[in-house]
Amino acid sequence: MSNEDLLLKQEKNQALILTLNRPRVMNSLNFDLLFALRDEIDTLQYRSEIRCIILTGAGEKAFCAGADLKERAGLSPNEVKKFILTIRNLLTSIQNLPMPVISAVNGIALGGGTELALASDIRIASKKASMGLTETRLAIIPGGGGTQRLPRVVGVAKAKELIFTGRRVDAGEALDIGLVNKTVPGDQLMDACLDMAEMISQTGPIAVEMAKYAIDRGIETDLATGLAIESNAYRVTIPTEDRTEGLTAFREKRKPVYKGK
């Protein structure tokens, strides 16, 4: 496996940028890239010093064009099953990371590319980006969680429309339907993501982790259960040094210095 398929860059504001680095094939996902991502994500769940992860694609054309169809054409049915299970487990691992994940959608994001963005917490897109779950046009369905995550983001009716037709949406429509949080000119995309990461880095690490946990787990339940999840998550923050630091900093009219303790 070539480590060049996935590039890592750590920023001063405690953000880590993961770049899919296969621009010649629109950053499409093959087994090597999936395994590289999987190994890095497995490591990141224990790196408490990382406050935010930014996912993006190399080059100016594509975030990720989905599965590498040239590789897919040579796979046996059992190998296809392995590929789908690998990407599904990977995207679940990304969603379950304790720190926020931002997708910087810098261009085309189709099929598994859109599914990768959906597994993130926040999506910021270049105004030239386009997105879509186009699998039905190949006589298959989204297999990396798209049939489940897209309805939770844009609503059931809109998700059915997009999946049944397999059509793409441009950045403007993606913003209108809530598929992305924000759109910016392409040359401002990474700055916008880093600005978001900077704001996150100024908050309490345990508080953000617990807020993410409460939102992700609570959205799958009824309101009463969700409120109980929130209450339990809140209790985790009460005895922390960070909570005391936040109150002290407010009283002393200074910026808090949080340590994740």
C-alpha positions as CSV (number, residue, x, y, z in Angstrom):
1,M,0.0,0.0,0.0
2,S,1.4,3.4,-0.9
3,N,1.3,6.0,1.8
4,E,1.1,8.6,-1.0
5,D,-2.6,7.8,-1.4
6,L,-3.4,9.8,1.8
7,L,-1.6,13.0,2.8
8,L,-1.6,14.3,6.4
9,K,-0.9,17.8,7.5
10,Q,-1.3,19.1,11.1
11,E,-2.1,22.8,11.6
12,K,-1.2,25.0,14.5
13,N,-4.9,25.2,15.6
14,Q,-4.9,21.5,16.4
15,A,-6.6,20.6,13.1
16,L,-5.4,17.7,11.1
17,I,-6.0,17.8,7.3
18,L,-6.4,14.4,5.6
19,T,-6.2,14.7,1.8
20,L,-7.2,11.9,-0.6
21,N,-4.3,12.0,-3.0
22,R,-5.4,10.3,-6.2
23,P,-6.1,13.3,-8.4
24,R,-5.5,11.5,-11.7
25,V,-8.6,9.3,-11.0
26,M,-10.6,12.0,-9.3
27,N,-9.6,10.8,-5.8
28,S,-11.7,7.7,-6.3
29,L,-11.7,5.0,-3.6
30,N,-9.7,1.8,-4.1
31,F,-8.8,-0.8,-1.5
32,D,-5.4,0.9,-0.9
33,L,-6.9,4.3,-0.1
34,L,-9.6,2.7,2.0
35,F,-7.1,0.8,4.1
36,A,-4.9,3.9,4.5
37,L,-7.9,5.9,5.7
38,R,-9.0,3.1,8.0
39,D,-5.6,2.8,9.6
40,E,-5.4,6.6,10.2
41,I,-8.9,6.8,11.6
42,D,-8.2,4.0,14.0
43,T,-5.2,6.0,15.3
44,L,-7.0,9.3,15.5
45,Q,-9.7,8.2,17.9
46,Y,-6.9,8.1,20.6
47,R,-5.2,11.4,19.7
48,S,-6.9,13.8,22.1
49,E,-4.6,16.6,21.1
50,I,-6.3,16.8,17.7
51,R,-9.4,19.0,18.0
52,C,-10.7,18.8,14.5
53,I,-10.2,16.7,11.3
54,I,-10.6,18.2,7.8
55,L,-11.2,15.8,4.9
56,T,-10.5,17.0,1.4
57,G,-9.3,15.8,-2.1
58,A,-6.1,16.6,-3.9
59,G,-6.3,18.9,-7.0
60,E,-9.0,21.3,-8.1
61,K,-11.5,19.0,-9.8
62,A,-12.7,16.4,-7.3
63,F,-13.3,15.8,-3.6
64,C,-13.9,12.1,-4.3
65,A,-15.6,10.6,-7.3
66,G,-16.7,7.5,-5.4
67,A,-15.5,3.9,-6.0
68,D,-12.6,3.3,-8.4
69,L,-14.7,1.7,-11.2
70,K,-11.7,0.4,-13.0
71,E,-10.7,-1.6,-9.9
72,R,-14.4,-2.5,-9.3
73,A,-14.7,-4.0,-12.8
74,G,-12.0,-6.6,-12.0
75,L,-13.5,-7.6,-8.6
76,S,-15.3,-10.8,-8.0
77,P,-18.8,-10.7,-6.3
78,N,-17.1,-11.6,-3.0
79,E,-14.5,-8.9,-3.4
80,V,-17.3,-6.4,-4.1
81,K,-18.9,-7.4,-0.8
82,K,-15.6,-6.9,0.9
83,F,-15.2,-3.4,-0.6
84,I,-18.7,-2.4,0.5
85,L,-18.2,-3.7,4.0
86,T,-14.8,-2.0,4.2
87,I,-16.2,1.4,3.2
88,R,-19.3,1.1,5.4
89,N,-17.2,0.3,8.4
90,L,-14.8,3.1,7.6
91,L,-17.5,5.7,7.3
92,T,-19.0,4.6,10.6
93,S,-15.6,4.9,12.2
94,I,-15.3,8.5,10.9
95,Q,-18.8,9.4,12.2
96,N,-17.9,7.9,15.6
97,L,-14.7,9.8,16.0
98,P,-14.8,11.9,19.3
99,M,-13.6,15.1,17.6
100,P,-15.6,17.0,14.9
101,V,-14.9,16.1,11.2
102,I,-15.3,18.7,8.5
103,S,-15.5,17.8,4.8
104,A,-13.9,20.4,2.5
105,V,-15.8,19.5,-0.6
106,N,-13.5,21.0,-3.2
107,G,-15.1,19.6,-6.4
108,I,-17.0,16.6,-7.6
109,A,-18.3,14.3,-4.8
110,L,-20.3,11.4,-6.2
111,G,-21.4,8.1,-4.8
112,G,-18.9,7.1,-2.0
113,G,-17.6,10.7,-2.2
114,T,-20.9,12.1,-1.0
115,E,-21.2,9.3,1.5
116,L,-17.8,10.3,2.9
117,A,-19.0,13.8,3.3
118,L,-22.2,12.6,4.9
119,A,-20.2,10.8,7.5
120,S,-18.6,14.1,8.5
121,D,-20.2,16.4,11.1
122,I,-19.9,19.6,9.0
123,R,-19.7,20.0,5.2
124,I,-18.3,23.2,3.6
125,A,-18.3,23.2,-0.2
126,S,-16.6,25.1,-3.0
127,K,-19.1,27.0,-5.2
128,K,-18.0,24.8,-8.0
129,A,-18.7,21.5,-6.2
130,S,-21.3,19.0,-7.2
131,M,-22.6,16.1,-5.2
132,G,-24.9,13.2,-5.6
133,L,-25.6,9.5,-4.9
134,T,-25.6,8.3,-8.5
135,E,-25.5,4.6,-7.9
136,T,-28.9,3.8,-9.3
137,R,-27.6,4.9,-12.7
138,L,-25.2,1.9,-12.4
139,A,-28.1,-0.4,-11.4
140,I,-26.9,-0.6,-7.7
141,I,-27.7,1.4,-4.6
142,P,-25.6,3.4,-2.2
143,G,-23.7,0.9,-0.1
144,G,-21.6,3.1,2.3
145,G,-24.5,4.3,4.3
146,G,-26.0,6.8,1.9
147,T,-29.5,5.5,2.1
148,Q,-29.4,6.1,5.8
149,R,-27.4,9.2,6.3
150,L,-28.8,11.3,3.4
151,P,-32.4,11.1,4.7
152,R,-31.2,12.2,8.2
153,V,-29.5,15.2,6.7
154,V,-31.9,16.4,4.0
155,G,-35.2,14.6,4.9
156,V,-36.8,11.5,3.5
157,A,-38.6,12.9,0.5
158,K,-35.6,14.8,-0.9
159,A,-33.3,11.8,-0.3
160,K,-35.7,9.6,-2.2
161,E,-35.7,12.0,-5.1
162,L,-32.0,12.2,-5.3
163,I,-31.3,8.5,-4.9
164,F,-34.1,7.3,-7.2
165,T,-33.0,9.7,-10.0
166,G,-29.3,9.5,-9.3
167,R,-29.0,13.2,-10.2
168,R,-26.3,15.5,-9.1
169,V,-26.8,18.8,-7.2
170,D,-24.6,21.8,-7.6
171,A,-23.3,23.7,-4.6
172,G,-26.1,26.1,-4.5
173,E,-28.8,23.4,-4.3
174,A,-26.7,21.5,-1.8
175,L,-26.8,24.5,0.4
176,D,-30.5,25.1,-0.1
177,I,-31.4,21.5,0.9
178,G,-29.1,21.4,3.9
179,L,-26.6,18.9,2.4
180,V,-23.8,21.4,3.1
181,N,-23.4,24.0,5.8
182,K,-21.8,26.7,3.7
183,T,-20.4,27.4,0.3
184,V,-17.4,29.6,-0.5
185,P,-15.3,30.3,-3.6
186,G,-12.8,27.5,-4.3
187,D,-9.8,29.5,-3.3
188,Q,-11.3,30.3,0.1
189,L,-12.4,26.8,0.9
190,M,-9.5,25.6,3.1
191,D,-9.4,29.0,4.9
192,A,-13.1,28.6,5.7
193,C,-12.6,25.1,7.1
194,L,-9.6,26.2,9.1
195,D,-11.6,29.2,10.5
196,M,-14.2,26.7,11.6
197,A,-11.6,24.5,13.1
198,E,-10.1,27.5,14.9
199,M,-13.5,28.3,16.5
200,I,-13.8,24.7,17.6
201,S,-10.3,24.7,19.1
202,Q,-11.4,27.5,21.4
203,T,-14.1,25.4,23.0
204,G,-13.9,22.8,25.7
205,P,-12.7,19.4,24.2
206,I,-14.7,17.2,26.5
207,A,-17.8,19.5,26.0
208,V,-17.6,19.1,22.2
209,E,-17.1,15.4,22.4
210,M,-20.1,15.0,24.7
211,A,-22.2,17.4,22.6
212,K,-21.4,15.3,19.5
213,Y,-22.2,12.1,21.4
214,A,-25.5,13.5,22.6
215,I,-26.6,14.7,19.2
216,D,-25.6,11.6,17.3
217,R,-27.1,9.2,19.8
218,G,-30.1,11.3,20.6
219,I,-31.2,11.8,17.0
220,E,-31.9,8.1,16.7
221,T,-34.3,7.9,19.7
222,D,-37.5,9.4,21.0
223,L,-37.3,12.8,22.7
224,A,-37.5,11.5,26.2
225,T,-34.6,9.1,25.6
226,G,-32.6,11.8,23.8
227,L,-33.0,14.1,26.8
228,A,-31.8,11.4,29.1
229,I,-28.7,10.9,26.9
230,E,-28.1,14.7,27.0
231,S,-28.4,14.7,30.8
232,N,-25.9,11.9,31.1
233,A,-23.5,13.6,28.7
234,Y,-23.8,16.8,30.7
235,R,-22.9,15.0,33.9
236,V,-19.6,14.0,32.3
237,T,-18.6,17.7,32.0
238,I,-19.5,18.7,35.6
239,P,-16.4,17.4,37.4
240,T,-13.9,18.5,34.7
241,E,-11.1,21.0,35.3
242,D,-12.1,22.6,32.0
243,R,-15.6,23.5,33.4
244,T,-13.9,25.2,36.4
245,E,-11.4,27.0,34.0
246,G,-14.3,28.3,31.8
247,L,-16.0,29.8,34.8
248,T,-12.8,31.3,36.2
249,A,-11.8,32.7,32.8
250,F,-15.2,34.3,32.4
251,R,-15.0,35.9,35.9
252,E,-11.4,37.1,35.1
253,K,-12.4,38.4,31.7
254,R,-9.8,36.4,29.8
255,K,-9.8,33.6,27.3
256,P,-10.0,30.1,28.9
257,V,-7.1,27.6,28.5
258,Y,-8.7,24.2,28.1
259,K,-6.7,21.0,28.6
260,G,-9.3,18.3,27.9
261,K,-9.3,17.3,31.6
